[in-house]
Amino acid sequence: MRKVFLICLVIFLMVVTGCSGKNQKSTVEETSIEPKAGGELVISDATDANTLDPHKATTAASMRYIENMYSTLLRYKSGTYGELEGDLAKEYSISEDGKVYTFKLHEGVKFHNGDPLTSKDVKYSIERIIANEVRAPQFEFVEKIETPDDHTVVITLKQPVAPFLTFLAYPMNAIVNKNVVEQNNGSLDKADAGSGPFQLVEWKKDQHLILEKFPDYFVKGKPYLDKVIWKPIADNTARTTALRNKEIDIMLQVEPQDIKKLENNNGFVVKSVTGTFWEYLGLNTSKGPLANKKVRQAIAWAIDRESLNKLVKFGQAKVLTGGPIPEGHWAHDNSNIYPKRDLEKAKQLMKEAGYEKGFKVTLKVSPKQDQVNAAQIIKQQLKEIGIEVEVLTQEPSIFFDALGKKDFEMTVVGWVGFVDPDEYLYNIFHTGEIWNQQNYSNPKVDELLEKGRVTIDQEERKKIYADAQKLIAEDAPMVFLYVNKQTSAFVDSVKDFDVNPTVTTISLRDTWLDR
């Protein structure tokens, strides 16, 4: 959810990236009935988008709104966690040295305004991603992009990049229409420059986003749905009620306390998979007491993660006692850096840091109710080691703006949608990177993350990322709390919707209604 908020288990890339993905799956409600074309589907999540520009989107809500309007070179395959298949690229090859990628595009692809999509649009889009900086680090090793003909793209890297294909499949690394961008003075905040299965009809902030079937979509017979309507409903109870009353067809993310309520209702399907939404207590390391490593470690020891999971997540999340990469992922590290709460150790560290008498700090949080609840519990837990916490709840736009500007001392928030371990760690913990909002810097971590990005062998990468996660957990720029399940609920007439760990909704291309 959040800045990027941004995207390993890539079976398709076992040779290229060394990922496996066997332990995690997404869930598609499969049927033996022939899909039916037509119908209108209403889907809801908690928050609205901030922009419709894929290259500027930084919140998960924005990404969900955008991703079905656009196409990418590759895409995540439905029913998998990170396995790739072609999208605009009908085939591709990689040179033996791992530095030259050649993509052959489908012919006859059109943008929503009727313009043909060519290799020049791919080149332009990647260059625009780099210029917009949001995901520029994913393309920092691109040496050149060539377009020998309208349907061939050749990308040459300065050195091999293990997760490069995964980056290309990330839904926000979309291929945009240069003409539409220029017609809108470089802004796609409210415009549609896509070639995806659905095209923009209307976006009314905090009310709805209406998409309709693009009749010239290049995949024959897709999408099945005539229209998709997104409705943001902030209140959990109101969202659940809307589903039970069949005012909406899909509730994208079900809160833990609502799962049982929906499971006990006939006419609804509730599906859960191991998720990628991990939450944490962020600590700004740039100044004040939180700049002291021992203070941060004291906070990490003082937090009772099990209690938080029980009280906030109804015991349904998976506690993180080391790094952020979850169990089941090939890069998960089993080190229990903080196996359980230890108040005595926390108090001793506060004393060693010179803060035996404690200090005052402000904890900022968005209105997301479970994160507000977590903040209040953390406030009580830290009081026991002398830290007086003021919880400040801010509207999402204000909160995320402050987060991006590093204008906070503490925060409770989360990340979602990652596939490769590079996505979990590089942009967030490497010195100076765009999502390093904690102002964290450790040269050894930088070295490991740089090495992990260019190392192809899986076992070598696994060790690199294990070492990096240990160092990060010990430095405690974040106190990792837990990883959530991804649970969606929908009326039983919804077919072939993929409940995916990354919370992507690109399977709406394949979704249909049996009614």
N, C-alpha and C positions, 0 to 999 in steps of 0.2 A: 504494500500500500504506500506510497510515499515517494519521496524524491528518488525517481526512477520508477522511482519506485519501481522501479526499474525495477538481464536474463542472461561434472555435468553429467549427466548420465547419457552419453550419446552413443547408442549402440551402432548407429550408422557410421560413427567415426572411430571405431575401435582401432583401426590402423592409423588414422590421422591424428586423433587426439588422445587415444589411450583410455577412453571411457567405456563403461560397461552397461550401466543402467538396468541390470537384470533384477535388482531388488525393489525397484519402485515402478509402479504402473499408475496410469490414470484409468478412469472408468467410463466406458461408453455403454449406455443402455442399448444393447443390441436386440434387433428383432429380425424375424424371418419374413416379415411382411414387406412387400415392395413399397419403397418410399412414395409418398403422395406429394405432389406439387401444390403450392398455394398456401394461403393462410397468413395470419398476423400473429406474431409472437411478442409478448411483453416480458422484459427481463429487468430485474432490479438489483441494485447494490446500494450501499449506504451513502455514497457521496457522488457528486457531479464532477464532470471534467473541468479542467482549467483552460484547456486549449484543444483544438483539433489538429494541431500541427505535430506530426509524428516525430519530427527531428528536434522539437522543443519540449515535448511532453516529459514531465518528471514525476507525475503522480500515477499510481496504479489505476485510479478511476479514469483519468484521461486516456490511458493506454487501452482500457477496455472499450471505450467509446470509439476510438480511432481504428483499432486493428482490423475490423471487418470492412473498412473502406479502402484498404490498401493491400498491395501485393509486395512480397519480398522475393529475393532470388531463391531462397530455400525457406521451408517452413517446418514447424514441429508437426510430427505425424500424430493424428488422433489416436487415443488409446495408449500413448507412450509418454514418458517423461524425458523429453529431449532428443528422441530419435528423429532424424531429419529425412525429409523427402523434398523433391523439387517443387518449386512454385513457379515463378517466371522462368527459372532455368529448367529446361527439359533434360539436360545432361551437363556434366562438367568433368574436368580432369585436373589432376594436380601433378606437377613435375616431380621428378625423382628427388630433387633437393628440397621439396616442400615449399618452394617460394613462388611458383607461378601457377595461378588458378585460371583456367579457361572455361568460361560458361557459354553454352549455346542456349539462346532464348527461344521460347515458343514464338511462332510467327502469328501475326494477326491479332496480337493483344492490343486492346484499346483502353485509353483512359476514359473516365466517365463523361468527358466533354466530347468524345469522339476522336481525339487525336491518337495517332498510332504510338505505341510504346516501343522505343528502340534502345539500342545499347548506349546511345548518348544520354538517355534519361538515367540509366544506371550510373554512368560516370558522374553526371551532374548531381545525383542524389547522394552518392558517397562523399563527394566534395562538399556538399551542403551540410551533411552530418558533421564533417570535420570542422567546418566554419562555425557551426552553431555550438560546438564545444560540449554539448550534453553527453554524447557518447564518443567524442573524438578519440579518447585513449584506446578504444577498440580498433582504431584504424591508424594508429601512430606509426606502424611499421609498413604502411603502404608506400611503395616507392613510385609507382606509376600505374595509371589505368588507361588501357588502350581499347579502341573500338574499331577493329579492322573492317567490320561491316555492321549493318544494322542489327544483326542478331548474334553478334559475338562480342563478349567482354573478356579482356585479359587483364588480370590484376597481378602485379608483381610486387612481392614483399621484399623488404630489406633482409629479412631472416625468417625462418619458419615460425609460425604462430599457432600453437596447439589448438586453441579454441576458435580459430578464424571462421570456420564454417558455421559454428554456433552463433557467432556474432552476426553473421549475414542472415541467419534465420530469426533473429530477435525481431518481433513484430514492429517495433518502432524504427528499425533500420529499413524503412520502407522506401520503395521507388516512387518518386513524385514526378508530376508533370511540370517541367520547367516553365512552359507557357503560362500555366495557371499561377505558379509562384510569382512570376514577373507581373502578371495582370493584377495581382493583389499586393504589389509593392513589397514582395518578399515575405509576406505574412500569410500563413495558413491557419491562423487562430480560429477562423470561422468558415474556412473555405474547404473545398474538396478537390484534391489534386491526385486522386487515387485511381486504381484500376481493379480494385477488389470486388468481391461478390455483391457488396451492397454500396449504394451511393446515398449521399446526404440529401435529405429533403428539408429538414428543419432542426435547429438546435435552439431551444429556449432554456436559458440558464436556470437551473434549479427546478425545472419542470419536466422536460423530456428531450430526448434526441430521437428523431425519426429517420430511419434508413429504409430504403426500398430496394428491391431486387434490381441489379444491373443487367438488363437484357442481353448485353453484348459481352458478358463475362466470358473469358477465354476457356474456362472449363465447361465442357458441354454438359447440359442438363442441370448445372448448379447455378445458384443455390435453389433449394426447393421452396423456401419461404418467400412470400411476396413482400413482406414488411417486417421489420424488427423495430420495436420501440423500447428505448431505455428510459427507466424512471428512477431517479434517485430518491430513496426514502431513508432518511437518517435514523429514525427511531426503529430499534429492533422489533419491538412489539407491533408497530404499525406495518412493518415489512412482512412479518409473519402472518399477521391478520390479512393483509392484502393477498398473500398466496392462498391462505385457507379459504378466502372468499372468491378465489380464482379471478381476482382483479389483475394479477400478474401470473405469468406461466412459469417463470424461473426465478428463484431467489438464489443469486449467485454464491453468496457466502452466508452460511447459517451460523449464528452464534451458538456456542456450546450449550447454553441453557435452553435453546429452542429446539435442539435436535430431537429429543424424546417427544416433545409436543407434536412434531410433524410426523415422526415415525409411527405414531399411534393413530394417524388419520388415513382412512381409506381414500384412494384416488390420488395419492401423492407418492413420489419416489424420493428417497433421501439417500444420497451417495457420499461416501467419505473416502479420501485417499490420503496417504502421507503427504503433507504439504511442504511448501517452501517459504511460508510466511513466518519469519522468525522475529521476535520482539526483544527489546533490550532497554536498559537504562543507559542513556548516553551521557557522558561526562566531558565537558569542554576542558581540554587539558592545557589551554593557552595561558591561564592566569588564575591567581587566587589559590586556595587550598587544593583545588582539583588538579592543579599543575603538579602536585606532589604525588609521585607514584605510590607511596605508602598509604596516602589518604584514599586513593582510588582502590587499592587492594583491600583496605579496611572496609570500604563500602561493599566490595564484592563478597567479602566474608560475612558481612552483616545482613545481606539479603537472604531471606528464606524463600528459595525458589519453589520448593515443594508446597509451601503454604500458599504462595501466590497462585500456583497452578490449581490448587484445590479450591481456593476462594474466588478466583477470577475466571478460571477456565473450566471449572467443575471437574477438574482432574483429567480433562481430555487432551491437553497439550503434552508435549514431551520436553521435560526440563533439560536445559543446556548447562552442563557442568564444565565444559571446555570451550571450544570454538563454536562458530555459528553453523557450520555445515552439518546437516542432520543425519541421524542414523539411517542406514540404507543407501546413502550416497557413498560412492567408492572413495571419496576424499574425506569422509568423516574420520575425525581423530578421537580415539577412545580415552584419551587422557582426562582424568577427572581432576581438573585443577582446583575446583571448588566443589568437592563431593557433597558437603552439607554445611549448613550455617555454623559458624564458629565465632560467637560473640567475644570470647576472651581473646582470640587472635586478632579480631577487629579492633578491640580496645587497645591492645598492645601496639598495634601498628599506628593507631591514632597518637598514642603517647610518643612513639619513636619519631613521628612526623612533626611533633611539636604542637599538636592540636588536641591535647588531652581534655581541654575544656570545651572542645567542639567549635562549631561555627554555624552561621546562617547561610542558606542557599535557596535559590528559586528553581523549582521544577516546572517546566512548561509542558503542556500536553494538549492535544486536540480534543474535541468533544466526544471522540469515540469512547463509548461508555466503559468498555472493559479496560481501556488504557487509563481512563480517569480513575477507575476503581483500583487498578494496580498502583497508580501514583499515590493514592491515599494510604494504601497498605505499606508501601515503601516509606512514606513519610513516618509512619508509626515505627517501622523497623529501624530506621536510621536514628530516630530519637533516642534509642537505647545505647547508641555510642556517642551521643552528644551533638548530633547534627540536626539542626532545626530547619525543617524543609517547609517552604511555602509553595503550595501547589497552585499554579496559574493556568486555568483552562482558556484557550484561545480559539477563535473561529479558524477553520482549516486554512483559509487563504492567508491569514495573519500568521498562524503557527508555522506553516511550511515556508513562508517567506523568511521568517526569523531563523528557521532551521538552516535554510540555504545560505543565509548571511552569517551563520555561526553566532547568532545573537541569542545565546542561551547559556545557562550554567549546567543544568540537568534537563533531561527530557526522557519521556517514555514514548517510544514509537517503534516501527518495524519496517522490514524490507520483505519483498515478495517477488517471485518470478524468475529466480536465478536457475541456471542450468549448469554451466561449467564453474569449477571452483574459482577460476579467475574472476568471475562475476561476483562471487560471494566476497572476495577479499581485495582485489587490486584497487578499484576505484574508491574504496571506502577506507582502506588502511595504509595505502602507499602515500608517502609524504607529498603534499601539495595537490593530490588528485581532487577532482571536482566534487566527489561525494564524501570526502574526508572532513566531515562537519565537526568532528571532535578535535581538529587541529593536531592529530596524532602523528608522531614521527619517530621511527626507529630504523636506523640505517640497515640493521640486520634483516628486519622484516622487508624493507624495500628490496634488498638483494635477493631474498628468497622469492618474493612475488615476481620480480623481473625474470628470475631463472625459471619459475614455474610456467610463465607465459610462453617461453620458447622451448621448453623441454617436451619432447613427444612421448617418451616412454611412460606408461601409466604408473609403474611401480616407483620410478624416480619422482614423478609428479606427486604421487601420494605422500612420499616422505617429505618432499619440499613443503607441501601444504600442511602436513601434520606439524612440522617444526614451526611454520609461520603461525598456525593457530595457537600453539603453546605460548609463544612469545607474546602474541596479542592478548591472550587471556590473562597472562601474568602481568602485563603492563596495564590492563584494565581501562582502556579508553572507553570501553563499553562494559557493562555488566550484562552478559548474555542471560536471558531469562528462560525462554522456551520457544519451541517450534509448534505451530498449530496444524491440526488436520485441515485439509481443504474439504469442506462439506457444502454441497449444493442440494437444493430441494426443488422439485418441479412437479407439475401436474402430470399424471401418467399418460396423457396424450402426446407429450413431448418425447420424441424418439431420436436416438443417435446423437445426443448432446454429450460431449466429452467433459467429465469432471476431472480437471487436470491439475496436477500439483502446482504448476506455475500460475494457475487461475486464468490462463488464456481462454478466450471465447472464440477462437478462430474456427472451432468446429461448428459454429452456426452456419457455415457454408454447407455442411452435411446434415444439419438438423431439419426434421420435418414434423408435421403434426398429423396424428391419426385421429382426425375428428372432422 
